[in-house]
Amino acid sequence: MVRATFVLIFILFQSSYGLEFDPSKAMELLNELIAHPREVIEQLEKYKTSDLLAALGVHPYSNYTISEECHEELSFLGYGMIDFARHVRHHTTMAPSTMSELERREYLIPMMDAAGKIGSGIARGHLLSTGAFSECKAVNIYSTSLNRTIRGDYYRILFDIKMRPNTFNESCQLPQIGVDICLPYSCRNEELTEYFRTAIGVSKELSPVCSVRNVNGRIPKFTIGTFVVLALIIAIVVTCIASGTVDYYYQNRRSKLDLERMELSSKIGWKMFMAFSFYRNIKEIFNMKQCQKEGQVTSLNCIRAISTVWVIMGHCAAIFLLVCSNPADLLDFTKTYMGTLLVNAYFAVDTFFFISAFLLSFLWFKQLQKQRKAVLSPGGWIMFYVHRIARLSPVYYITILFFTFVYISFMRDMPLFMSPAVQDDTCRQNYWLNLLYIDNLVDPGKICYVISWYLATDLQLYIMSPLILLGFAVFGTFIGLLIAGAALVASTVFNAYQMIFWHFPPTDFNFGPKDPRYDPDAKRYDQWNYYNPLIRCQIYLMGLVLGYFMRKVSKININPWVDRIMWVLSLSSMAFVVLIIQDYTSGHLWSPFQTALYSCFSRILWGLALSWIVISTYYRKGLINDFMSLPFWTPIARLSFCAYLVHIMVSGYFFGKNHSELYFSTLSYFFLETVIPVTTISFILAIFWSTMFEIPFAKIEGLIFGGSGRKSTQIPPKQIEIHEAVAPPHVLKIPIDFPKEDMNFRF
């Protein structure tokens, strides 16, 4: 019920209107509930399911704007409840409408039974009286009294947590108390809030009802955009299947030599068609040959894979906190040292920034050594940006469009997301900000697909990276270090200024104590610090510098004892910056100096530790390097970008289709029951996502702008035969990039 720690989502729903979420106020209200549960329970006793249903039949239709059919069925249900109650008490009934025995058995009793009942654990945040969703939706009979078919549908009535009148200034703040109820399906498109406010309470103004929600009431309808996006995706999928079928036929049914000749002599259209080969692209993903070539930093695959799982775990915890029935227990767990693994999953994002910068620098200086004049030319710099945008945008754009116009419209029959903390979708208004990579800067409070902030920030850092690259390439090591150092100091000073003068918290954990002087309306932490490339550039700069030096220095002899000591210091530093936040999450308000110290230097320590891990595993062989360079990390790393893109949708569907209450018990059980399934499904879906939407467009980008797909040199038949005899079938190879990542946990 309490909104997720790292404000999400997904889920997606961040509203341009509706409830404003104040974590501090939510915790204050929840703490009052924990301190005084008896008063709340006594108030809830006044609103039993039978009383709620009985209140429906006593109001004239003319007073409301709901449809006549809806009002008739509400009255029929209400009077049926009154009649049934009197019958049970052996009283005669004077109700104006009575139900037949069949209607009582097949309609009234299931509707009553499906409604939520006051449960245990109210003092631990169990504020939702969840009903039996499937039983409610199964109600479907022909009523002889109304002379039509009547069905049940699932609703939630939300009350102020202190049962104050809805017109009070501070009433209806989050968290709220919810009671699920089964009402007529004919009312699914009606606004029932005013109806229930009048039915429950002395008057509409004094009623504690905040709102009434239908399980599918806030799901956007299909639009032209939905069908356009579906048509685009279907066209790509059909092309992948057709191309894969042809490819499989030539490689397995006809001579592979024919395929070699065809590809070498064919025009660009054929090559583009074959770029979509589902069969070939899957083989590429799982091809682990030559994945340990000399000069590769293979340990990055392991780091990337582990960081992706950490991000997914953090987001799962965020959604779980949003929908579980004991959020206070999960919040208590975040105050422990083990809980910091969930709270501080933000460092997985810093790891991706580091990897992104390192590979950019490492590969760019390699190219500079080979083609210095071309790389530094105006055309070279134009392609520097074109390659990047063309490489990442297709799969990212398809993800955003699919999420905006298709996925959300299919989020139906998911009662867990009726929580008042889950607000309405803004993607259809703001998705264009994502397509321009400025969603982290423009109106970030209403960001569409909140994890997309990472790709925007990463691209903005990429755009600024030539300032550092040119410093090293043109002016040498000393000037390059001077420029990078000055940028690092400037970022650190700006970070410290925010912490001290704007009173920002040390991290994005929403439920930690806040400085009373912190004003999120004036300066938002996420916009000015968490999303800000001027702050995030700290660890990015470190990756750029390390990439330069590792390209410049081909070999280093590291003393084994020095290596061991540095490993201990690196892992200890990483553990320290993750675990030290426990003091803050457990409720201790940090001073501005402590906050600034942590915010300014935690990422630097993390970056230094990562730097040594990369240096050690690149220059020195050993057991750790052997493990981190195992071939099986390679396909996982290749899929990590797409797994990152889709995992929010996977987790949303995973939780949403659970119609029962969820409880947090232990981290191990949470990991086994939630994190492993979501991670596994995300990577399986990533296989298809990458095969159809990432790799084909990367190959086409290579064909159009140069690279592995551009050459079309003819090979004499005899040479082809030799090649066929000694080498595996030709596979057009395009490097599969690392996740340009991002999981309010906000990652």
C-alpha positions in Angstrom: 0.0 0.0 0.0 2.9 2.3 0.7 4.4 3.4 -2.6 7.6 1.6 -3.7 10.9 2.6 -2.2 12.5 3.5 -5.5 9.5 4.9 -7.0 8.4 3.1 -9.9 6.8 2.4 -12.4 5.9 1.1 -13.9 5.0 0.6 -12.9 4.5 2.7 -14.9 2.0 4.8 -13.6 3.0 8.3 -12.7 0.2 10.7 -12.8 -0.2 14.2 -14.1 -3.1 14.5 -11.8 -4.6 12.7 -8.9 -2.9 11.9 -5.7 0.5 13.4 -4.8 2.7 11.0 -2.9 4.6 12.2 0.1 6.7 9.4 1.6 7.2 11.2 4.8 3.5 11.8 5.3 2.8 8.2 4.3 5.2 7.0 7.0 3.7 9.3 9.5 0.2 8.0 8.8 1.5 4.4 8.8 3.3 4.9 12.1 0.1 6.3 13.7 -1.8 3.3 12.5 0.8 1.0 14.0 0.6 2.9 17.3 -3.2 3.0 17.4 -4.6 0.0 15.5 -7.6 -0.4 17.7 -9.2 2.9 16.7 -8.8 2.1 13.0 -10.3 -1.4 13.5 -13.3 0.1 15.3 -13.8 2.5 12.4 -13.6 -0.4 9.9 -16.1 -2.4 11.8 -18.6 0.3 10.8 -18.1 -0.6 7.1 -18.6 -4.3 6.9 -19.4 -5.8 3.5 -23.0 -6.5 4.4 -23.5 -2.8 5.4 -21.8 -1.6 2.2 -24.0 -3.7 0.0 -27.1 -2.8 2.0 -26.5 0.9 1.6 -26.7 0.6 -2.2 -30.5 0.2 -2.5 -31.8 3.2 -0.6 -31.1 6.1 -2.9 -33.2 7.4 -5.8 -31.8 7.2 -9.3 -32.5 10.9 -10.1 -29.9 12.1 -7.6 -27.0 10.5 -9.6 -25.4 10.6 -13.0 -24.9 6.9 -13.3 -26.8 4.9 -15.9 -30.2 3.5 -15.2 -29.0 -0.1 -15.7 -26.2 0.4 -13.2 -28.6 1.9 -10.6 -31.1 -0.8 -11.0 -28.5 -3.5 -10.4 -27.0 -1.7 -7.5 -30.5 -1.3 -5.9 -31.3 -5.0 -6.7 -28.1 -6.0 -5.0 -28.7 -3.7 -2.0 -32.3 -4.7 -1.4 -31.3 -8.3 -1.9 -28.8 -7.9 0.9 -31.4 -6.3 3.2 -33.9 -9.0 2.4 -31.3 -11.7 3.0 -30.3 -10.2 6.3 -33.9 -10.1 7.5 -34.5 -13.6 6.3 -31.5 -14.9 8.2 -32.8 -13.2 11.4 -36.3 -14.8 10.8 -37.9 -11.4 10.2 -40.4 -10.8 7.5 -39.2 -8.6 4.6 -40.7 -5.5 3.3 -38.0 -4.9 0.7 -39.5 -3.6 -2.5 -37.6 -6.1 -4.5 -36.8 -9.7 -3.5 -34.6 -12.3 -5.2 -35.4 -15.7 -6.2 -33.7 -18.6 -4.6 -31.5 -19.1 -7.7 -30.5 -15.4 -7.6 -29.6 -15.6 -4.0 -27.5 -18.7 -4.5 -25.9 -17.8 -7.8 -25.7 -14.0 -7.5 -26.1 -12.5 -4.0 -24.1 -15.0 -2.0 -21.1 -15.1 -4.4 -21.1 -11.3 -4.6 -21.0 -11.1 -0.8 -18.5 -13.9 -0.4 -16.1 -12.4 -3.0 -16.0 -9.1 -1.1 -13.0 -8.3 1.1 -13.1 -8.9 4.8 -11.1 -7.2 7.6 -8.0 -9.3 8.0 -5.0 -9.6 10.4 -1.9 -7.6 10.4 -3.5 -4.1 10.2 -0.7 -2.7 12.4 1.9 -4.0 9.9 0.3 -2.2 7.0 -2.3 -4.7 5.9 -4.7 -1.9 4.9 -6.4 -3.7 2.0 -9.2 -6.1 2.6 -8.6 -8.1 -0.5 -11.5 -10.1 -2.0 -11.8 -13.2 -4.1 -11.2 -11.8 -7.6 -11.9 -15.0 -9.6 -15.1 -15.7 -7.6 -16.4 -12.2 -8.3 -15.6 -12.3 -12.1 -17.3 -15.7 -12.3 -20.7 -14.4 -11.3 -22.8 -14.5 -14.5 -26.5 -15.5 -14.4 -29.8 -14.6 -16.0 -32.0 -12.6 -13.6 -35.7 -13.2 -14.0 -36.3 -10.2 -11.7 -34.4 -7.8 -14.0 -35.1 -9.8 -17.2 -31.4 -9.6 -18.3 -28.1 -11.2 -17.7 -26.2 -9.8 -14.7 -22.5 -10.2 -14.0 -20.1 -9.3 -11.3 -17.1 -7.0 -11.5 -14.3 -6.2 -9.1 -14.1 -2.8 -7.3 -12.2 -1.2 -4.5 -13.5 1.4 -2.0 -10.7 3.6 -0.6 -11.2 5.3 2.8 -9.1 7.9 4.6 -6.8 6.1 7.0 -8.3 8.0 9.9 -11.8 7.8 8.6 -12.0 11.6 8.3 -14.4 13.4 6.0 -13.1 13.5 2.5 -13.4 17.3 2.4 -10.8 17.8 5.2 -7.6 19.4 4.0 -5.3 16.5 5.0 -7.7 13.7 4.4 -7.2 11.0 1.8 -3.4 11.2 2.0 -1.5 8.0 1.2 -1.7 5.4 2.6 -5.4 4.7 2.4 -7.6 1.9 3.6 -9.1 -0.2 0.9 -12.1 -2.6 0.9 -12.6 -4.7 -2.2 -16.2 -5.4 -3.2 -18.0 -7.2 -6.0 -20.5 -4.9 -7.8 -22.5 -5.2 -11.0 -20.5 -5.3 -14.2 -22.9 -2.7 -15.7 -21.3 -0.1 -13.5 -17.7 -0.6 -14.8 -17.7 2.6 -16.8 -19.5 4.7 -14.2 -18.1 7.1 -11.7 -19.2 5.6 -8.4 -17.3 7.8 -5.9 -20.1 10.3 -5.4 -22.6 7.5 -5.2 -20.8 5.8 -2.4 -20.0 9.0 -0.6 -23.7 9.7 -0.3 -24.5 6.1 0.6 -21.8 5.8 3.2 -21.6 8.6 5.8 -23.9 11.3 7.2 -23.5 13.3 4.0 -21.4 13.4 0.8 -19.1 16.0 2.3 -18.7 14.1 5.6 -18.1 10.7 4.1 -14.7 9.1 4.6 -14.8 7.6 1.1 -11.8 8.9 -1.0 -12.6 7.1 -4.2 -14.1 4.0 -5.8 -12.1 2.1 -8.4 -12.9 -0.6 -10.9 -10.2 -3.1 -11.5 -10.0 -2.1 -15.2 -11.3 1.5 -14.8 -7.9 3.2 -15.4 -6.7 1.0 -18.2 -6.4 3.1 -21.4 -8.4 1.9 -24.4 -6.9 0.9 -27.7 -6.1 3.8 -30.0 -4.8 4.1 -33.6 -1.4 4.2 -32.1 -2.0 0.7 -30.6 -2.8 -0.8 -33.9 0.1 1.0 -35.7 2.6 -0.3 -33.1 1.1 -3.8 -33.3 1.3 -3.7 -37.1 4.9 -2.6 -36.9 5.9 -5.3 -34.5 4.0 -8.0 -36.4 5.7 -7.0 -39.6 9.1 -7.3 -38.0 8.3 -10.6 -36.4 7.0 -12.0 -39.8 10.1 -10.7 -41.5 12.3 -12.4 -38.8 10.5 -15.7 -39.3 10.6 -15.6 -43.1 14.3 -14.6 -43.1 15.1 -17.3 -40.6 13.3 -19.9 -42.6 15.2 -19.0 -45.7 18.5 -18.9 -43.8 17.8 -22.3 -42.1 16.9 -23.8 -45.5 20.1 -22.7 -47.1 22.3 -23.6 -44.1 20.8 -27.0 -43.5 18.9 -28.2 -46.5 20.9 -26.8 -49.4 24.6 -26.2 -49.8 26.0 -23.7 -47.4 28.3 -22.8 -50.3 25.3 -21.5 -52.2 24.5 -19.2 -49.2 28.1 -17.9 -49.1 28.0 -17.1 -52.8 24.6 -15.5 -52.6 25.6 -13.2 -49.7 28.9 -12.2 -51.2 27.3 -11.3 -54.6 23.9 -10.1 -53.5 22.6 -6.5 -53.2 22.1 -4.5 -50.1 18.4 -5.5 -50.0 19.1 -9.2 -49.6 21.7 -8.5 -46.8 19.1 -6.4 -45.0 16.6 -9.1 -45.3 19.0 -11.7 -43.9 19.9 -9.3 -41.0 16.5 -10.3 -39.6 17.2 -14.0 -39.7 15.7 -15.3 -36.4 17.7 -18.5 -36.8 21.1 -16.8 -37.4 20.6 -14.1 -34.7 19.9 -16.7 -32.0 23.0 -18.6 -33.1 25.0 -15.4 -32.8 23.8 -14.7 -29.2 24.8 -18.1 -28.0 28.0 -18.4 -30.1 30.8 -18.5 -27.4 33.7 -19.1 -29.8 36.3 -16.5 -29.8 34.8 -14.9 -26.7 38.1 -15.1 -24.9 40.3 -13.5 -27.6 43.5 -11.7 -26.6 42.9 -8.1 -25.8 39.2 -8.5 -24.7 38.1 -7.5 -21.2 36.1 -10.6 -20.7 35.5 -10.0 -17.0 33.1 -7.2 -17.9 30.5 -9.9 -19.0 30.4 -11.2 -15.5 30.1 -7.8 -13.9 27.4 -6.8 -16.4 25.3 -10.0 -15.7 25.5 -9.7 -11.9 24.6 -6.0 -12.0 21.6 -6.7 -14.2 20.3 -9.3 -11.7 20.9 -6.8 -8.9 18.8 -4.1 -10.8 16.0 -6.6 -11.3 16.0 -7.6 -7.7 15.8 -4.0 -6.6 12.8 -3.3 -8.9 11.1 -6.5 -7.8 11.4 -5.3 -4.2 10.0 -1.9 -5.2 6.9 -3.4 -6.8 6.6 -5.9 -4.0 6.5 -3.0 -1.4 3.8 -1.4 -3.5 1.5 -4.3 -3.5 2.3 -6.6 -0.5 0.0 -6.9 2.5 2.7 -6.3 5.1 4.8 -3.4 3.8 5.8 -2.5 7.4 7.7 -5.8 7.6 9.5 -5.1 4.3 10.3 -1.6 5.4 11.7 -3.0 8.6 13.9 -5.4 6.6 15.3 -2.5 4.6 16.6 -1.1 8.0 18.9 -4.2 8.3 22.3 -4.7 6.8 20.9 -7.4 4.5 18.2 -5.0 3.5 20.8 -2.6 2.1 21.1 -5.0 -0.8 17.6 -3.8 -1.9 17.9 -0.2 -0.8 21.3 0.4 -2.4 20.8 -1.4 -5.7 21.5 2.0 -7.2 25.2 1.1 -7.4 24.3 -1.4 -10.1 23.4 1.6 -12.2 26.7 3.2 -11.4 28.4 0.0 -12.6 26.7 0.3 -15.9 27.8 3.9 -16.3 31.3 2.8 -15.6 31.2 0.0 -18.1 29.7 2.2 -20.7 32.4 4.8 -20.3 35.2 2.3 -20.1 34.2 0.5 -23.3 33.7 3.7 -25.1 37.2 4.9 -24.3 38.9 1.5 -24.6 37.5 0.9 -28.1 37.7 4.6 -29.3 41.5 4.8 -28.6 42.0 1.4 -30.3 40.3 2.9 -33.4 42.4 6.1 -33.0 45.6 4.1 -33.1 44.6 2.6 -36.5 42.9 5.5 -38.2 43.8 8.7 -36.4 43.1 11.1 -39.2 39.7 9.6 -40.0 38.6 9.4 -36.4 39.4 13.0 -35.6 37.9 14.4 -38.8 34.5 16.2 -38.8 33.0 13.2 -40.5 34.5 10.9 -37.9 32.8 12.9 -35.1 29.5 12.9 -37.0 29.6 9.2 -37.2 30.7 9.0 -33.5 27.2 10.2 -32.6 25.3 8.6 -35.5 26.6 5.1 -34.7 25.6 5.5 -31.1 22.1 6.7 -31.7 21.4 4.4 -34.6 22.7 1.4 -32.6 20.6 1.8 -29.5 17.5 3.6 -30.6 15.5 1.0 -32.6 15.1 -1.5 -29.8 14.6 1.3 -27.2 12.0 3.0 -29.3 10.1 -0.2 -29.9 10.2 -0.9 -26.2 8.8 2.6 -25.4 6.1 2.4 -28.1 5.1 -1.1 -27.2 4.9 -0.2 -23.5 2.9 3.0 -24.2 0.4 1.9 -26.7 0.1 -1.9 -26.3 1.4 -3.2 -22.9 -0.6 -0.9 -20.7 -3.8 -1.6 -22.5 -3.3 -5.3 -21.7 -2.8 -4.7 -18.0 -6.3 -5.9 -17.3 -7.8 -7.9 -14.4 -4.9 -7.1 -12.1 -6.4 -6.2 -8.7 -3.0 -5.7 -7.0 -2.5 -2.6 -9.0 -5.7 -1.0 -7.8 -3.5 0.4 -5.0 -3.9 4.2 -4.5 -0.1 4.4 -4.7 -0.3 3.3 -8.3 -1.2 6.4 -10.3 -2.3 6.9 -13.8 -0.2 6.4 -16.9 1.4 9.5 -18.5 3.3 7.7 -21.3 0.8 8.7 -24.0 1.4 12.3 -23.2 5.2 12.2 -22.5 6.6 9.3 -24.6 8.1 11.7 -27.1 10.5 12.9 -24.4 11.9 9.4 -24.2 12.3 9.3 -28.0 14.4 12.5 -27.7 16.4 11.2 -24.7 15.4 14.2 -22.5 12.9 12.5 -20.2 15.4 12.9 -17.3 15.5 16.7 -17.7 12.0 17.7 -18.9 9.2 17.0 -16.4 10.9 14.1 -14.7 8.2 13.8 -12.1 5.9 12.4 -14.8 8.5 10.3 -16.6 7.3 7.6 -18.9 8.8 4.2 -18.2 10.8 5.4 -15.3 13.9 3.2 -15.9 14.4 5.0 -19.2 16.1 7.9 -17.4 19.3 5.9 -17.5 19.5 5.8 -21.3 18.9 9.5 -21.5 21.6 10.3 -18.9 24.0 7.9 -20.5 23.5 9.4 -23.9 24.0 12.9 -22.5 27.3 11.8 -20.9 28.3 10.2 -24.2 27.6 13.5 -26.0 30.0 15.3 -23.6 32.7 12.5 -23.6 34.8 14.0 -26.5 35.8 16.8 -24.1 37.8 14.1 -22.2 38.7 11.9 -25.2 40.2 14.9 -27.1 42.1 16.0 -24.0 44.0 12.7 -24.1 44.1 12.2 -27.8 45.3 15.8 -28.8 47.1 17.2 -25.7 48.4 14.0 -24.1 48.1 12.3 -20.8 48.8 15.2 -18.5 46.3 17.6 -20.0 43.8 14.8 -20.3 44.1 14.0 -16.6 43.9 17.7 -15.8 40.6 18.1 -17.7 39.1 14.8 -16.3 40.2 15.8 -12.8 38.8 19.3 -13.1 35.5 17.8 -14.3 35.5 15.4 -11.4 36.1 18.1 -8.9 33.4 20.3 -10.4 30.9 17.5 -10.2 31.8 16.7 -6.6 31.6 20.4 -5.6 28.2 20.7 -7.2 27.0 17.5 -5.5 28.2 18.8 -2.1 26.5 22.2 -2.7 23.2 20.4 -3.3 23.5 18.3 -0.1 24.5 21.2 2.1 22.4 24.1 0.8 19.4 22.3 -0.7 19.3 19.8 2.1 19.0 16.8 -0.1 19.0 13.2 1.3 22.1 11.1 0.8 20.3 8.6 -1.5 17.1 8.2 -3.3 15.6 5.9 -0.6 12.2 7.6 -0.2 11.5 6.4 3.3 14.6 7.5 5.0 14.5 10.6 7.4 14.5 13.9 5.6 16.0 17.2 6.7 13.0 19.5 7.6 14.5 22.1 5.4 14.3 19.9 2.3 11.7 21.3 0.0 10.9 18.8 -2.9 8.6 21.4 -4.5 11.5 23.8 -4.9 14.2 21.3 -5.8 13.5 17.7 -6.5 16.3 15.2 -5.5 15.7 12.9 -8.5 15.8 15.7 -11.1 18.8 17.6 -9.7 20.9 14.8 -8.4 19.8 11.3 -9.2 19.0 11.8 -13.0 21.5 14.6 -13.5 24.4 13.8 -15.8 26.5 16.6 -14.1 26.3 14.4 -10.9 26.5 11.0 -12.6 29.6 12.0 -14.5 31.8 11.1 -11.6 32.0 7.4 -12.2 31.7 7.9 -16.0 34.9 10.0 -16.0 36.7 7.2 -14.1 35.6 4.7 -16.8 36.9 7.0 -19.5 40.3 7.5 -17.9 40.7 3.8 -17.1 39.9 2.9 -20.7 42.6 5.3 -22.0 45.3 3.9 -19.7 44.4 0.2 -20.4 44.6 0.9 -24.1 47.9 2.8 -23.7 49.5 0.2 -21.3 49.4 -3.2 -22.9 51.0 -5.1 -20.1 51.6 -4.7 -16.3 53.3 -7.2 -14.0 51.2 -7.1 -10.8 52.8 -8.5 -7.6 50.5 -11.3 -6.3 50.5 -9.8 -2.8 49.7 -6.4 -4.1 46.9 -7.9 -6.1 45.5 -9.7 -3.0 45.6 -6.6 -0.9 44.0 -4.5 -3.6 41.2 -7.0 -4.0 40.5 -7.0 -0.2 40.5 -3.2 -0.3 38.3 -3.0 -3.3 35.7 -5.5 -2.1 35.8 -3.9 1.4 35.2 -0.5 -0.1 32.2 -1.8 -2.1 30.7 -3.4 0.9 31.3 -0.3 3.0 29.4 2.1 0.6 26.5 -0.4 0.4 26.2 -1.2 4.0 26.9 2.2 5.6 23.5 3.4 4.4 21.9 1.1 6.9 22.4 3.8 9.6 20.3 6.2 7.5 17.6 3.8 6.4 17.2 2.7 10.1 15.9 6.1 10.9 19.0 8.2 11.9 18.9 11.7 10.2 22.4 12.4 8.9 23.9 15.9 9.2 24.5 17.9 6.0 28.2 17.1 6.3 27.6 13.3 6.5 25.1 13.5 3.7 27.6 15.4 1.5 30.4 13.1 2.3 28.5 10.0 1.4 26.8 11.4 -1.8 30.1 12.9 -3.1 32.5 10.1 -2.4 30.5 6.8 -2.4 30.4 6.6 -6.2 34.1 7.5 -6.4 35.0 4.6 -4.0 32.8 2.3 -6.0 34.5 3.4 -9.2 38.0 2.9 -7.8 37.0 -0.6 -6.6 35.6 -1.5 -10.1 38.7 -0.1 -11.7 41.0 -2.4 -9.8 38.7 -5.4 -10.5 39.0 -4.6 -14.2 42.7 -4.0 -14.1 43.4 -7.2 -12.1 41.3 -9.5 -14.3 42.8 -8.0 -17.5 46.5 -8.0 -16.7 46.8 -10.9 -14.3 45.5 -14.4 -14.8 44.2 -16.4 -11.9 41.2 -18.2 -10.4 39.0 -15.1 -10.1 39.8 -14.0 -13.6 39.1 -17.5 -14.9 35.7 -17.5 -13.2 34.7 -14.0 -14.4 35.8 -14.9 -17.9 33.9 -18.2 -18.3 32.2 -18.4 -21.7 28.7 -18.8 -20.3 28.8 -15.2 -19.1 29.0 -14.0 -22.7 25.4 -14.7 -23.9 24.0 -13.5 -20.6 25.9 -10.2 -21.0 24.7 -9.9 -24.6 21.1 -10.2 -23.5 21.4 -8.0 -20.5 20.5 -4.8 -22.3 17.2 -6.2 -23.6 16.6 -8.0 -20.3 16.9 -4.6 -18.6 14.5 -3.0 -21.1 11.8 -5.7 -20.7 12.1 -6.7 -17.0 9.8 -4.0 -15.8 7.0 -5.3 -18.0 7.8 -8.8 -17.0 7.7 -8.0 -13.3 4.5 -6.0 -13.7 2.8 -8.9 -15.4 4.2 -11.4 -12.9 2.8 -9.5 -9.9 -0.4 -8.3 -11.6 -1.6 -11.8 -12.6 -1.3 -12.9 -9.0 -4.9 -12.5 -7.6 -4.0 -13.4 -4.0 -2.3 -11.4 -1.2 1.5 -11.2 -1.1 3.5 -11.3 2.0 7.2 -10.6 2.6 8.9 -13.0 4.9 12.7 -13.4 4.3 15.1 -12.2 1.7 16.0 -15.8 0.6 12.3 -16.7 0.1 11.7 -13.4 -1.8 14.7 -14.2 -4.0 13.5 -17.7 -4.8 9.9 -16.9 -5.2 10.1 -13.6 -7.1 13.6 -12.5 -8.2 14.6 -15.8 -9.9 11.4 -16.3 -11.9 11.3 -12.6 -13.0 15.0 -12.7 -14.0 14.6 -15.9 -15.8 11.5 -14.8 -17.8 13.2 -11.5 -18.5 16.2 -13.1 -20.1 14.1 -15.6 -22.0 12.0 -12.7 -23.4 15.3 -10.8 -24.1 16.3 -13.6 -26.5 13.4 -12.8 -28.7 13.6 -9.1 -28.1 17.2 -8.9 -29.0 16.8 -11.3 -32.0 14.0 -9.3 -33.5 14.5 -5.7 -32.5 18.2 -5.3 -31.5 20.5 -7.4 -33.6 18.8 -6.9 -37.0 18.9 -3.1 -36.8 22.5 -3.2 -35.5 23.4 -5.1 -38.6 21.5 -2.7 -40.9 23.2 0.2 -39.2 26.5 -1.5 -40.0 25.5 -2.0 -43.6 24.4 1.6 -44.1 27.0 3.5 -42.1 30.0 1.1 -42.5 31.3 -1.9 -40.6 31.0 -5.6 -41.0 28.1 -5.5 -43.3 29.5 -3.1 -45.9 32.0 -5.1 -47.7 30.9 -7.0 -50.7 34.2 -8.2 -52.2 33.8 -11.2 -54.6 35.7 -14.4 -53.7 36.8 -16.8 -56.4 35.0 -20.1 -56.2 38.1 -22.0 -55.4 38.8 -19.7 -52.4 35.3 -20.2 -51.2 35.7 -23.9 -51.2 38.8 -23.8 -49.1 37.0 -21.4 -46.7 34.1 -23.8 -46.5 36.3 -26.7 -45.7 38.2 -25.2 -42.8 35.8 -22.7 -41.3 32.3 -22.8 -39.8 29.4 -21.4 -41.8 29.6 -17.6 -42.4 27.7 -15.6 -39.9 27.5 -11.9 -40.2 28.9 -10.6 -36.9 27.9 -7.4 -35.3 29.2 -6.8 -31.8 26.3 -6.9 -29.3 26.7 -4.0 -26.9 26.5 -3.9 -23.1 23.3 -2.7 -21.5 23.1 1.1 -21.7 21.2 0.7 -18.6 19.3 1.6 -16.0 15.0 -0.3 -11.6 11.0 5.5 -7.4 14.1 1.8 -5.5 14.6 4.0 -8.8 17.3 2.8 -11.1 
